[in-house]
Amino acid sequence: MRRLIPALAALLLAGCGYPYTPPALPPVTAPGPAATGALATVAPAERRTPVTILVSLDGFRPDYLRRGNTPNLDALAAGGVQGTMRPSFPALTFSNHTAMITGLYPDRNGIVATQMYDPRRPDVKFTNSDPVQAFDPFWWGESEPLWIAAERNGIHTGVMFWPGSETGHDGVRPDDWMRYDANYTGDKRVRTVLDWMRRPAASRPRFTLMYQDAVDKAGHKFGPFAPETIAAIRDVDSWVGTLVAGLRALGQPANMLVVSDHGMEQVDPARAVLLDSLVPRGSYRWGQWGPFASIDALPGHEAEVAAGLLKPHPLVKCWRKEALPARFHYGHNPRVPQFVCVAEPGAELVATPPTNHGDHAYDPDLPSMTALFLANGPAFRAGAKAPPKFDNVDVYPLLRRLIGLPPAAGIDGTDAPFKDIIAR
C-alpha cells in the first residue's frame, strides 16, 4: 500500500477547482445533523478550492426520497440537480460500481457479474465472498478505474471502500484506501473522509469516493419498503448530513455526486424457479443465480441445457449469450457464460429456495432498478433541469471533467447529458 490510513491497522481488517464563496446556508434540519442546498461555507483562515466527492448509496432507489425520511438528501437535491440513471446490465453491485468509475459497460470493464469464471482460470470462481479472488488484480485488470488515472496525473485520491479499490494497477493505488470491513460503520466511513479533508492542501485528496451499503443490505433482507429498510434509509441520510456539516465546518467547498448502483425489487418466494426444474443437475455449471443467472453447459450436455433453458417460461427468459438484446451491451466478454437468464420482476431463478425479500439484477429498464443521481456544488447550476434518464457509464466522463482530466477516448459513457447542468 502506498499509504494505508491508520484506521486500517487499528481495525486489524480481514477538483481541480478555483476559489469559491458559496451562499449562506439554511438551518440544520432533523434527523440528520445538517441539511443544506449548498455544500460549504469558506472559512476566512483558508480559501479552499473545491474537491470532488463521489458517494455511492448501494441499492438506494430514487423514490426513497421525499417521503419524510431523507431531509439531507432532499436538501442536496433542492439546492443542486437530481436525475435518474439506468444501471448497466447486469444490475449488480460490483459490475455497476466498476461501470461508473471506468465509463465502460460490464462487458468491457471485465466485472461481468459478482460471481464469474474466466476461461484462463477455468476452475477458479470469482466471488465477492472469497477475498483471495476478490482482491486478485487478475479480475480487475481489464479496465482502469478513475482513481488510477487521477493518481497518474498527480491528483491525490482517497477511496473509502469502493469495490475494486483494494487492488493495485501496475503498482498504483489511491493515496488513501481501506480494505472493506462490514463492521466499519457508515458514520465511521464519513468521519474518515472528513479526517482526510482536515489535512493541509498538499496532502488533502482532491478526489474522494465513499461507499455506503446499509440500504442495500436491509433491502435484501427485509424488502425495499420494510420498516427496517426505512430505518437504514434514515441512517444513510443522517450520515450524508454529517458529511455536509463537516465540510461546512471546515470551509471546504465540494462538488458532490450522490449515486446508487441500482434499485431494489420486492421478491415473491412463490415465484422462485428452481434451476433443476429446467435442466438436470450435473448437466451445467452456474456462475450466478437470482434475478440474473449465468450458466454454462458441461461438456456433452450442451443440447440438453439449451433445450431446458431456451424453451418459453412465464417467469424466466434465457438467451444464448450471442443472442442477448443489444440494449444490454453484454455477451462478448469471454467471462460471460454460454447462457444468460433474467427473471420477471419479483421472481428468481435459483439453485435453492430464496431467502431474500428484496433483490436486483432484473431488467435494467424496470422502474424498480432505476439508480439515484444527485449533483450539488459550485460546478453545477442549482435548480437546473435534470437530464432525462441516462446510462450510469456517463458518470465517468463527468467526473473526469470535475477533477480536471481531459476527455477519455474509447469509453462507453459521455458527458453530453450534463451539458445543461454544468455551471462552468
VENLIN-V659232 format. One record per helix or strand of 2 or more residues. SS is the DSSP state (H for helix, E for strand). FROM is the first residue (numbers start at 0). TO is the last residue. If there is no record, write none. Layout:
SS,FROM,TO  SS,FROM,TO
This chain:
H,5,10  E,50,56  H,61,63  H,70,77  E,80,85  H,92,101  H,105,108  E,114,117  E,120,126  H,130,133  H,136,139  H,145,151  E,156,159  E,175,176  H,185,196  E,206,211  H,213,221  H,226,249  E,253,258  E,264,265  H,268,270  E,271,273  H,274,276  E,283,287  E,291,296  H,301,309  E,315,319  H,320,322  H,325,327  E,338,342  E,347,349  E,357,358  H,366,368  E,370,375  E,389,390  H,393,402  H,415,417
